[in-house]
């Protein structure tokens, strides 16, 4: 089991925050731009989004929608 916070992305749309494997919240990229999702996750965790361990694959984050920059690949989001 992961210790601390983790994030995962499913269906290249839903970004989920967990604490030690337990669900905290899930945000839909169809309803919120990634800038807003990242802000909410960073506010909740008090960590930089890029520093939170990814559960699954970084490629699961491919195609997420940003207000500035359009759609991005997972590698771009975490680099």
N, C-alpha and C positions, 0 to 999 in steps of 0.2 A: 504494500500500500504506500502511496506517495505521502510524504510528510509536508504539511503546509499547503499553500495554495497551488492549484494547477488550473490551466485553461485548456479547453478543447473546442474544436469546431466540428460540427456535423452538417452534412449536406451542403457544404460550402456556404452556409447561411447563418447557422445558429452558433453563437459563441457562448460557452458555458463556463462559469467560474465555480470551482469546487474547493473545499477545505478538507484535507485528509480523506478524499474520496467521497465526501458528502456534498450534495448539491447546495449551492447558495442561490445563484440566479442564472438565467439564460436570456440573452438578448438577441433579437432577430435583426439581421443585417438588411432585410427588406424594409424594416420600419425605422431603423437607426443607421446613420452613417458610421463607419468604423471610428472616426474621430470621437464620436459621442460614446461608443462602446468602450473604447480605450480609456476615456476620461472616467467613466463610471467604475470600471475595474480598478484603475489606479487609485481612485478616491477610496474605494472599499478596502483595498489591500494595503494601501500606503507603499506600494512597490511600483517600479517602472514596469510597464506591460511586457517589454522585452526580457525582463529578468524573471518573470513567472514561468516555471516549467510547463512545457506543452505535453499534454496527455494525448498520445496518438502521434500523428505525423504533421510536420510543418506544411506539407502539401495539402492537408485538409483545409488550410486557410486560403488556398488559391481562389481568386475570383471575388474576394470581398470588396464591397463598394465603399469608396472614399469620396467625400465631398470634393476635395481637391486631389486630383490625380486619378480619378476614375477607379477602375478595377485594378487590383494588385495581386501579385503572386505571393504566397506565403513567405518565400525567401526574402522578398522585398520588405515585408512587414517586420521581420525579425532581424534584419541586418542593420 
